[in-house]
Amino acid sequence: MAALRRLFVDGYDDLKVRLIRRLGSADRAGDALHDTWLRLDRLETVGAVQSPRNYLFRIALNVAYQQRRLETRHVSATEVEGLLDIPDDAPSPEEIVLARSDLDAFRSILAELPARRRAIFLAARIGNVPRQTIADRLGISRRLVAKELFLAHKHFVARYRELRD
């Protein structure tokens, strides 16, 4: 291990030049060499190395690639700022209260309808059941289904206005 560290120190400039050519950045090469030294310092044993200079270069290159991968995983401060500027589509507490109030009003108005009219309204407007199917199920004419829907809508509009005022 001492021989590898000594070779690293002696060949530092050559390693840096090779890394700069390969990575295209002196800063990246310097960072990679710094981390390579730290790795060499932590290594306890290494088997027989046929080409120690190439071995050191390969370690430094692997370190540089790992650093690049780690950098791409992290979000920059500018990107965080951009993410914070994304508008929140979630409803505000006030909107939630209003929606719940509207739902409660809908339920109470729905409960005021006669049973058949309520069933027709729910089937047609909530269930998207065709009018002819509703008429067949209830044994009434399609025209009566249309009339009941009209009366249900009229009732909803009138009562909703009353509750709003």
HELIX and SHEET records of a PDB file:
HELIX    1   1 ALA A    2  ASP A   10  1                                   9    
HELIX    2   2 TYR A   12  LEU A   23  1                                  12    
HELIX    3   3 ALA A   26  ARG A   42  1                                  17    
HELIX    4   4 PRO A   52  ARG A   73  1                                  22    
HELIX    5   5 ALA A   77  LEU A   84  1                                   8    
HELIX    6   6 PRO A   93  GLU A  112  1                                  20    
HELIX    7   7 ALA A  115  PHE A  121  1                                   7    
HELIX    8   8 LEU A  122  ILE A  126  3                                   5    
HELIX    9   9 ARG A  131  LEU A  138  1                                   8    
HELIX   10  10 ARG A  142  ARG A  164  1                                  23    
END                                                                             
